[in-house]
Amino acid sequence: MSRLRRGRKPGRLFRNYYAALPQELFKAARIDGGSFWRIFVQLMLPMSTPIIVVALIMQVTGIWNDYILGLVFAGTKNLPMTVQLNNIINTTTGERLYNVNMAATILTLLVPLAIYFVSGRWFVRGIESGAMKG
């Protein structure tokens, strides 16, 4: 619920994406004898790959960066990387070791960055098609 208040509304992404699809395509599939589930599985799901990847990336990034969620639910012995990063940066005494801070930041950044690189073309395609107002 807190993500919805912060402005992330994946329902709008899906709605705008599906509103931009041509209705003639679904009418033709219905005329060819396709049932609702057949049209959904064989037509809608393969065409929905870009917007599903966009929603997945948004959710993974939001959850990965959710500091309080990891702090509350992980316990004291199994803290996630984002909490450990904060502990490394804020518990240093004396001289700040910026090289250690940057190394920890890069290690924390690797998972979302890998997701962006692996699914980059679907992400761009989904953002382009889901961002149009219909």
Residue frames as qw, qx, qy, qz and C-alpha x, y, z in Angstrom:
[[0.000, 0.884, 0.467, 0.000, 0.00, 0.00, 0.00],
 [0.317, -0.764, 0.081, 0.556, 2.85, 2.39, 0.73],
 [0.396, -0.053, 0.577, 0.712, 4.16, 2.02, -2.84],
 [0.154, 0.674, 0.635, 0.345, 0.81, 3.18, -4.18],
 [0.196, -0.923, -0.229, 0.237, 0.96, 6.30, -2.05],
 [0.414, -0.559, 0.327, 0.640, 4.44, 7.09, -3.35],
 [0.394, 0.657, -0.221, -0.603, 3.20, 7.22, -6.92],
 [0.023, 0.255, -0.913, -0.316, 4.05, 3.77, -8.24],
 [0.702, 0.242, 0.376, -0.554, 0.93, 2.44, -9.90],
 [0.191, -0.198, 0.869, 0.411, 1.68, -0.63, -12.01],
 [0.414, 0.518, 0.732, -0.155, -2.03, -0.96, -12.82],
 [0.306, 0.840, 0.011, -0.448, -1.83, 2.19, -14.91],
 [0.066, -0.522, 0.727, 0.441, 1.13, 0.80, -16.82],
 [0.290, 0.141, 0.937, 0.136, -0.78, -2.35, -17.71],
 [0.357, 0.703, 0.524, -0.321, -3.96, -0.43, -18.53],
 [0.216, 0.806, -0.228, -0.501, -2.18, 1.99, -20.86],
 [0.145, -0.347, 0.851, 0.367, -0.28, -0.84, -22.51],
 [0.301, 0.310, 0.901, 0.049, -3.40, -2.89, -23.19],
 [0.312, 0.775, 0.336, -0.435, -5.40, 0.16, -24.30],
 [0.112, 0.695, -0.447, -0.552, -2.80, 0.83, -26.99],
 [0.312, -0.049, 0.909, 0.272, -3.21, -2.64, -28.52],
 [0.366, 0.063, -0.435, -0.821, -5.45, -2.77, -31.61],
 [0.628, 0.060, 0.537, -0.560, -8.93, -4.14, -30.89],
 [0.745, 0.417, -0.303, -0.423, -9.13, -5.64, -34.39],
 [0.270, 0.401, -0.870, 0.097, -6.55, -8.22, -33.38],
 [0.258, -0.008, 0.837, -0.482, -8.78, -9.58, -30.63],
 [0.678, 0.358, 0.170, -0.619, -11.89, -9.41, -32.78],
 [0.600, 0.463, -0.589, -0.279, -10.11, -11.45, -35.46],
 [0.097, 0.236, -0.934, 0.251, -9.06, -14.02, -32.88],
 [0.477, 0.160, 0.608, -0.614, -12.66, -14.25, -31.64],
 [0.706, 0.443, -0.148, -0.532, -13.94, -14.72, -35.21],
 [0.453, 0.421, -0.782, -0.076, -11.38, -17.50, -35.73],
 [0.818, -0.292, -0.451, -0.205, -13.03, -19.33, -32.84],
 [0.405, 0.230, -0.628, 0.624, -10.70, -18.48, -29.97],
 [0.518, -0.697, -0.496, 0.008, -12.13, -18.67, -26.48],
 [0.230, -0.948, 0.118, -0.184, -11.26, -16.13, -23.80],
 [0.714, -0.569, 0.368, 0.176, -8.52, -18.31, -22.28],
 [0.794, 0.241, 0.342, 0.442, -7.04, -19.26, -25.64],
 [0.286, 0.858, 0.076, 0.420, -6.84, -15.60, -26.68],
 [0.425, -0.876, 0.205, -0.096, -5.33, -14.72, -23.32],
 [0.789, -0.388, 0.405, 0.248, -2.69, -17.47, -23.30],
 [0.719, 0.212, 0.443, 0.491, -1.72, -17.48, -26.98],
 [0.309, 0.744, 0.246, 0.538, -2.17, -13.81, -27.85],
 [0.271, -0.926, -0.005, -0.262, -2.11, -11.58, -24.78],
 [0.759, -0.586, 0.178, 0.220, 0.65, -13.20, -22.71],
 [0.740, 0.113, 0.244, 0.617, 3.27, -13.27, -25.51],
 [0.223, 0.734, 0.183, 0.615, 2.47, -9.65, -26.35],
 [0.460, -0.865, -0.073, -0.189, 2.67, -8.66, -22.67],
 [0.841, -0.077, -0.183, 0.503, 6.33, -9.54, -22.17],
 [0.331, 0.447, -0.129, 0.821, 7.60, -5.93, -22.30],
 [0.378, -0.639, 0.027, -0.670, 5.13, -4.56, -19.77],
 [0.894, -0.410, -0.182, -0.002, 5.56, -7.55, -17.44],
 [0.727, 0.103, -0.209, 0.646, 9.33, -6.93, -17.47],
 [0.034, 0.565, -0.086, 0.820, 8.78, -3.23, -16.69],
 [0.664, -0.600, -0.057, -0.442, 6.52, -4.08, -13.75],
 [0.924, -0.203, -0.211, 0.247, 8.98, -6.71, -12.53],
 [0.533, 0.301, -0.204, 0.764, 11.90, -4.28, -12.67],
 [0.225, -0.622, 0.052, -0.748, 9.92, -1.61, -10.83],
 [0.816, -0.512, -0.102, -0.250, 8.91, -4.04, -8.10],
 [0.877, -0.052, -0.219, 0.424, 12.38, -5.60, -7.69],
 [0.339, 0.434, -0.180, 0.815, 14.03, -2.17, -7.50],
 [0.420, -0.628, 0.009, -0.655, 11.47, -0.93, -5.00],
 [0.900, -0.416, -0.116, -0.066, 11.78, -3.98, -2.78],
 [0.782, 0.150, -0.225, 0.561, 15.59, -4.04, -3.07],
 [0.191, 0.451, -0.185, 0.852, 15.77, -0.44, -1.93],
 [0.588, -0.649, -0.215, -0.432, 13.26, -0.88, 0.88],
 [0.231, 0.445, -0.670, 0.548, 15.52, -0.44, 3.84],
 [0.484, -0.301, 0.454, -0.685, 12.90, -0.73, 6.56],
 [0.923, 0.043, -0.152, -0.352, 11.46, -3.99, 5.22],
 [0.741, 0.290, -0.547, 0.262, 14.84, -5.70, 5.45],
 [0.031, 0.421, -0.580, 0.697, 15.54, -4.22, 8.84],
 [0.647, -0.228, 0.293, -0.667, 12.26, -5.39, 10.35],
 [0.943, 0.063, -0.001, -0.328, 11.82, -8.85, 8.85],
 [0.684, 0.468, -0.543, 0.135, 15.36, -10.20, 8.46],
 [0.834, -0.505, -0.151, 0.162, 16.31, -10.39, 12.11],
 [0.242, -0.913, 0.297, 0.140, 19.58, -9.31, 13.62],
 [0.611, -0.364, 0.626, 0.319, 21.78, -12.07, 12.17],
 [0.512, 0.295, 0.677, 0.439, 20.58, -12.10, 8.54],
 [0.136, 0.763, 0.126, -0.620, 20.44, -8.46, 7.54],
 [0.706, 0.606, 0.308, 0.199, 20.12, -7.72, 3.79],
 [0.623, 0.162, 0.095, 0.759, 22.80, -5.89, 1.83],
 [0.021, 0.742, 0.180, 0.645, 21.04, -2.53, 1.96],
 [0.605, -0.786, -0.059, -0.113, 20.97, -2.59, 5.76],
 [0.829, -0.256, 0.070, 0.492, 24.57, -3.78, 5.92],
 [0.447, 0.499, 0.143, 0.728, 25.59, -0.94, 3.59],
 [0.258, -0.842, -0.079, -0.467, 24.02, 1.57, 5.93],
 [0.790, -0.601, 0.013, 0.120, 25.78, -0.05, 8.91],
 [0.767, 0.076, 0.087, 0.631, 29.16, 0.07, 7.14],
 [0.246, 0.629, 0.115, 0.728, 28.81, 3.74, 6.25],
 [0.366, -0.785, -0.048, -0.497, 27.43, 4.96, 9.58],
 [0.834, -0.546, -0.028, 0.070, 29.56, 2.95, 12.03],
 [0.714, 0.325, -0.175, 0.595, 33.01, 4.04, 10.90],
 [0.422, -0.870, -0.084, 0.242, 34.92, 6.01, 13.47],
 [0.454, -0.519, 0.337, 0.641, 37.71, 8.39, 12.74],
 [0.081, 0.410, -0.520, -0.745, 38.72, 8.66, 9.10],
 [0.779, 0.377, 0.259, -0.429, 36.08, 7.76, 6.55],
 [0.389, -0.211, 0.799, 0.408, 37.15, 4.97, 4.24],
 [0.543, 0.496, -0.033, -0.677, 35.49, 6.03, 1.02],
 [0.338, 0.336, -0.811, -0.340, 36.93, 3.12, -0.93],
 [0.044, 0.119, 0.963, -0.237, 35.18, 0.64, 1.40],
 [0.382, 0.466, 0.427, -0.674, 31.93, 2.62, 1.19],
 [0.485, 0.508, -0.352, -0.619, 32.03, 2.70, -2.60],
 [0.206, 0.191, -0.948, -0.151, 32.89, -1.00, -2.85],
 [0.180, 0.273, 0.852, -0.408, 29.94, -1.85, -0.59],
 [0.438, 0.529, 0.145, -0.713, 27.68, 0.42, -2.65],
 [0.411, 0.416, -0.638, -0.501, 28.72, -1.24, -5.90],
 [0.069, 0.011, -0.996, 0.063, 28.17, -4.71, -4.42],
 [0.297, 0.415, 0.646, -0.567, 24.69, -3.63, -3.32],
 [0.421, 0.568, -0.115, -0.697, 23.98, -2.20, -6.75],
 [0.022, -0.279, 0.877, 0.391, 24.94, -5.34, -8.70],
 [0.280, 0.327, 0.898, -0.093, 21.59, -7.17, -8.47],
 [0.379, 0.755, 0.352, -0.403, 19.33, -4.36, -9.81],
 [0.130, 0.698, -0.460, -0.534, 21.96, -3.44, -12.38],
 [0.176, -0.120, 0.941, 0.265, 22.15, -7.03, -13.64],
 [0.359, 0.542, 0.735, -0.195, 18.36, -7.09, -13.97],
 [0.286, 0.813, 0.014, -0.507, 18.43, -3.87, -16.01],
 [0.038, 0.548, -0.692, -0.469, 21.14, -5.18, -18.35],
 [0.256, 0.072, 0.957, 0.114, 19.52, -8.58, -18.88],
 [0.237, 0.632, 0.737, -0.030, 16.06, -7.19, -19.58],
 [0.128, -0.431, 0.060, 0.891, 17.02, -3.84, -21.11],
 [0.092, -0.049, -0.606, -0.789, 15.35, -4.13, -24.50],
 [0.258, -0.541, -0.787, -0.149, 12.05, -5.34, -22.98],
 [0.253, -0.584, -0.417, 0.649, 12.22, -2.54, -20.43],
 [0.018, -0.288, 0.230, 0.930, 12.59, 0.16, -23.08],
 [0.195, -0.218, -0.751, -0.592, 9.88, -1.40, -25.26],
 [0.297, -0.571, -0.756, 0.120, 7.48, -1.67, -22.32],
 [0.173, -0.539, -0.253, 0.785, 8.09, 1.87, -21.11],
 [0.042, 0.119, -0.429, -0.894, 7.57, 3.23, -24.62],
 [0.300, -0.305, -0.748, -0.507, 4.30, 1.41, -25.14],
 [0.381, -0.565, -0.702, 0.207, 2.90, 1.72, -21.61],
 [0.246, -0.362, -0.227, 0.870, 3.61, 5.42, -21.26],
 [0.067, -0.220, -0.463, -0.856, 1.20, 6.61, -23.93],
 [0.342, 0.241, 0.517, -0.746, -2.06, 8.13, -22.82],
 [0.069, 0.208, 0.881, 0.419, -5.01, 6.48, -24.46]]
